[in-house]
Amino acid sequence: MALLSREQLVAMGFAAVGDNVFISDKASFYGCGRIRIGNNVRIDDFVVLSAGQGGIELGDYIHIAVFSSLIGAGRIHLADFANISSRVAIYSSSDDYSGATMTNPMVPDEFKAVQHADVVIGKHVIIGCGTVVLPGVTLHEGAAVGALSLVNRDCEPFAVYAGQPARRIKARSRDLLQLEQQLKQRTSQQ
């Protein structure tokens, strides 16, 4: 994976770019001035970040895998240690599919009824391959979503979800919180 240099990232006009950031030169960005990137972030090939009015904010220790997309006019926030597997789609905007209005970005707004709502991906959330997250959803701290799921409502903290629509399967271990503390201690000693 060929990476963008720090100079290239700065020239793109992001609202913020942290340290230790690895972004593929094959990733695509729209609305860079509304995208904030924290420290220790990796964005792989063919990822699309399209920030609307609400913007996109990536915390620290974030990974977004190949072919994933974060798109919409609402705010999208990924808290620290979030992990987005390949081919995940996170939407903060959605067309009206009822047929009462028209759809697609080439149709003037007065003929459409696009809904916008913020999406929050909490700390230590992991989203499995091929999952779709719809507008207005919050995945609370430690939630885990299995592959090929449709997340159309909030997910509880430290719970595992899967399915279409995603449903709670079981509790998730909180052991990773101790590992987070160990990592923070190690990095503060460096």
C-alpha positions as CSV (number, residue, x, y, z in Angstrom):
1,M,0.0,0.0,0.0
2,A,1.5,3.3,-1.1
3,L,1.0,6.0,1.5
4,L,0.3,9.7,1.3
5,S,3.1,11.8,2.8
6,R,2.5,14.3,5.6
7,E,3.0,17.1,3.1
8,Q,0.4,15.7,0.8
9,L,-2.1,15.3,3.7
10,V,-1.6,18.9,4.8
11,A,-2.0,20.1,1.2
12,M,-5.3,18.3,0.9
13,G,-6.7,20.7,3.5
14,F,-8.0,18.4,6.3
15,A,-9.4,20.2,9.4
16,A,-6.8,18.3,11.4
17,V,-4.3,15.5,10.9
18,G,-2.6,13.9,13.9
19,D,0.7,12.0,14.2
20,N,1.5,8.5,13.0
21,V,-1.2,8.6,10.3
22,F,-1.0,6.1,7.4
23,I,-3.4,6.8,4.5
24,S,-3.4,5.0,1.2
25,D,-2.8,7.1,-1.9
26,K,-5.8,5.1,-3.3
27,A,-8.3,6.4,-0.7
28,S,-10.7,9.2,-1.8
29,F,-11.7,12.2,0.3
30,Y,-14.4,14.8,-0.3
31,G,-14.9,17.8,2.0
32,C,-11.4,17.5,3.5
33,G,-11.9,20.8,5.4
34,R,-14.7,19.0,7.4
35,I,-12.6,15.9,8.2
36,R,-10.5,15.6,11.4
37,I,-8.0,12.8,11.7
38,G,-6.6,11.8,15.1
39,N,-3.3,10.1,16.0
40,N,-2.4,6.5,15.1
41,V,-4.9,6.2,12.2
42,R,-4.7,3.9,9.2
43,I,-7.0,4.2,6.2
44,D,-6.5,1.5,3.5
45,D,-7.0,1.4,-0.3
46,F,-10.2,2.4,-1.9
47,V,-11.8,3.9,1.3
48,V,-14.1,6.8,0.6
49,L,-14.7,9.6,3.2
50,S,-17.3,12.1,2.0
51,A,-17.9,14.7,4.6
52,G,-21.1,16.7,4.4
53,Q,-22.1,19.7,6.5
54,G,-21.7,17.7,9.8
55,G,-18.2,16.5,9.1
56,I,-16.3,13.4,9.9
57,E,-14.1,13.0,13.0
58,L,-11.7,10.1,13.5
59,G,-10.3,9.6,17.0
60,D,-7.0,8.0,18.0
61,Y,-6.0,4.4,17.1
62,I,-8.5,4.0,14.3
63,H,-8.4,1.6,11.4
64,I,-10.7,1.8,8.3
65,A,-10.1,-1.2,6.0
66,V,-10.3,-1.5,2.2
67,F,-13.4,-0.5,0.3
68,S,-15.2,1.0,3.3
69,S,-17.1,4.3,3.0
70,L,-18.3,7.0,5.4
71,I,-20.8,9.2,3.6
72,G,-23.4,11.8,4.4
73,A,-24.4,15.3,5.4
74,G,-24.8,14.4,9.1
75,R,-21.9,14.2,11.5
76,I,-20.0,10.9,11.6
77,H,-17.8,10.4,14.7
78,L,-15.5,7.4,15.3
79,A,-14.2,7.4,18.9
80,D,-10.8,6.0,19.9
81,F,-9.9,2.4,19.1
82,A,-12.7,1.9,16.6
83,N,-12.1,-0.7,13.9
84,I,-14.0,-0.7,10.6
85,S,-13.5,-3.9,8.6
86,S,-13.5,-4.1,4.8
87,R,-16.6,-3.1,2.8
88,V,-18.4,-1.4,5.6
89,A,-20.7,1.5,4.7
90,I,-21.6,4.1,7.2
91,Y,-24.3,6.6,6.1
92,S,-25.4,9.8,7.9
93,S,-27.8,10.6,5.0
94,S,-30.5,8.5,3.3
95,D,-32.9,9.0,0.5
96,D,-36.7,8.4,0.9
97,Y,-37.4,5.0,-0.7
98,S,-41.2,5.2,-0.4
99,G,-41.7,6.6,-3.9
100,A,-43.3,9.8,-2.5
101,T,-40.3,11.7,-3.6
102,M,-37.5,11.4,-6.2
103,T,-34.0,10.2,-5.3
104,N,-30.3,10.7,-6.4
105,P,-28.0,13.6,-6.2
106,M,-28.7,14.9,-9.7
107,V,-32.3,15.7,-8.8
108,P,-32.9,19.2,-7.3
109,D,-33.5,19.1,-3.5
110,E,-37.1,20.3,-3.7
111,F,-38.1,17.1,-5.4
112,K,-36.3,14.9,-2.8
113,A,-36.7,14.1,1.0
114,V,-33.2,13.1,2.1
115,Q,-33.0,12.5,5.8
116,H,-29.8,13.4,7.6
117,A,-28.8,12.2,11.1
118,D,-25.5,11.9,13.0
119,V,-23.8,8.5,13.4
120,V,-21.6,7.8,16.5
121,I,-19.2,4.9,16.6
122,G,-18.1,4.6,20.2
123,K,-14.8,3.7,21.7
124,H,-13.6,0.1,21.1
125,V,-16.4,-0.6,18.6
126,I,-15.6,-3.1,15.9
127,I,-17.8,-3.4,12.8
128,G,-17.5,-6.6,10.7
129,C,-17.0,-6.9,6.9
130,G,-19.9,-5.9,4.7
131,T,-22.0,-4.2,7.4
132,V,-24.2,-1.2,6.7
133,V,-24.8,1.4,9.4
134,L,-27.8,3.7,8.7
135,P,-28.2,7.4,9.8
136,G,-29.0,8.3,13.4
137,V,-27.4,5.2,14.9
138,T,-25.1,5.1,17.9
139,L,-22.9,2.1,18.5
140,H,-22.1,2.6,22.2
141,E,-18.6,1.9,23.7
142,G,-17.4,-1.7,23.1
143,A,-20.2,-2.8,20.8
144,A,-19.3,-5.4,18.2
145,V,-21.2,-6.0,15.0
146,G,-20.8,-9.2,13.0
147,A,-20.2,-9.4,9.3
148,L,-22.9,-8.6,6.8
149,S,-25.2,-6.9,9.4
150,L,-27.6,-4.0,8.9
151,V,-27.5,-1.6,11.8
152,N,-30.6,0.5,11.9
153,R,-30.9,1.2,15.6
154,D,-28.5,1.9,18.5
155,C,-26.3,-0.9,19.9
156,E,-25.8,-1.3,23.7
157,P,-22.3,-1.0,25.3
158,F,-20.2,-4.1,25.3
159,A,-22.7,-6.3,23.4
160,V,-22.3,-8.4,20.3
161,Y,-24.8,-7.8,17.4
162,A,-25.4,-9.6,14.1
163,G,-28.1,-10.0,11.4
164,Q,-30.4,-8.0,9.2
165,P,-31.5,-6.0,11.1
166,A,-28.7,-6.4,13.7
167,R,-29.9,-7.9,17.0
168,R,-28.1,-8.4,20.3
169,I,-26.5,-11.9,20.4
170,K,-24.6,-11.8,23.7
171,A,-22.4,-9.7,26.0
172,R,-18.9,-8.7,25.0
173,S,-15.9,-9.0,27.3
174,R,-14.5,-5.8,28.8
175,D,-11.0,-7.2,29.2
176,L,-9.8,-4.9,26.4
177,L,-10.2,-1.9,28.8
178,Q,-7.2,-3.3,30.8
179,L,-5.2,-3.6,27.6
180,E,-6.0,0.0,26.8
181,Q,-4.6,1.1,30.1
182,Q,-1.4,-1.0,29.5
183,L,-1.0,0.6,26.1
184,K,-1.5,4.1,27.6
185,Q,1.1,3.4,30.3
186,R,3.6,2.1,27.7
187,T,3.2,5.2,25.4
188,S,3.4,7.6,28.3
189,Q,6.8,6.1,29.2
190,Q,8.2,6.6,25.7
